[in-house]
């Protein structure tokens, strides 16, 4: 994986994107320190399946119960 600086990335973005489309990856560096990775997106192998987690999650009976007053007052920005 090749490291390139930000200036080079800005100057040659179109060329770099063509290389990324071909499968290459680059590390973008600022002052010699890596800050980002330029890589091709990987396609999802399977489409999302609605309801795939049905039955595996549990919501507590008191999920939407009012918060205890000390916590509620903190959310309102009041001093406890």
N, C-alpha and C positions, 0 to 999 in steps of 0.2 A: 504494500500500500504506500503510495507516494505522498509526501508531505509538500503542500504548496502554501505560499503566503497569501494574505488577503488581497494584496494588490494584484498578484498574478491571477487570482480567482476572478476579480472584477474585470480585468483586462481580457481574459480568455474564457469567459463563462460559457459561451456557445460551444466552443471546442471541447471544453471539459464535460459539458452535458452530453455531447455525442459519445465521449469515452465512457461516461457513466451508463448511458443507454446500452453500450456494448458490454457492460458488466464490470468495469473498473471502479475502484473506490479510491477516494482521496481524503487525506486529513488536511484541514485548513488550519493554519497556524497564524498567530499574531505575536510578533516579536519572538518567534521561535518556540512559542508555547501552543500546543494543540488546543483548539477551541471548538471545532466542529468536525463532522464527518460528512462528506458528500458521497452518497451511495444510492444505487438503484432501489426503488421500492419493490418489495416482494409481493406478488399477488397472493391473495388468500386462496388456499386450496379448495375450501368448501364455503358455500354461502352460509350466512348466519341462519340458524334454526330458531325461530321464535319458540319460547317455552322450553328450551333445552335444559334449564335448571329447575323446572317445575318439580316440586317435592323435595328438593335438596336445600331449600332455604326456609328458615322459620322466623316469622315476625312475632315478637312478644305481644301478649294481649294488651299490655299497657304502653304500646309504642307511641300512641298519640295522646297519652295522659299529660296533664299540665306539669311543667317542670317545678321542682321544689323552689320555693321563694328565693333562697340565696342565689341560686343559679339564674333564675329569671331576672332578678334585679341586676345581676352582672351583665346579662345580655342587653338590658336597658341602659347600661352605663351608670347605674347608681352605685354608690358605695355600700358594701355589705355591712 
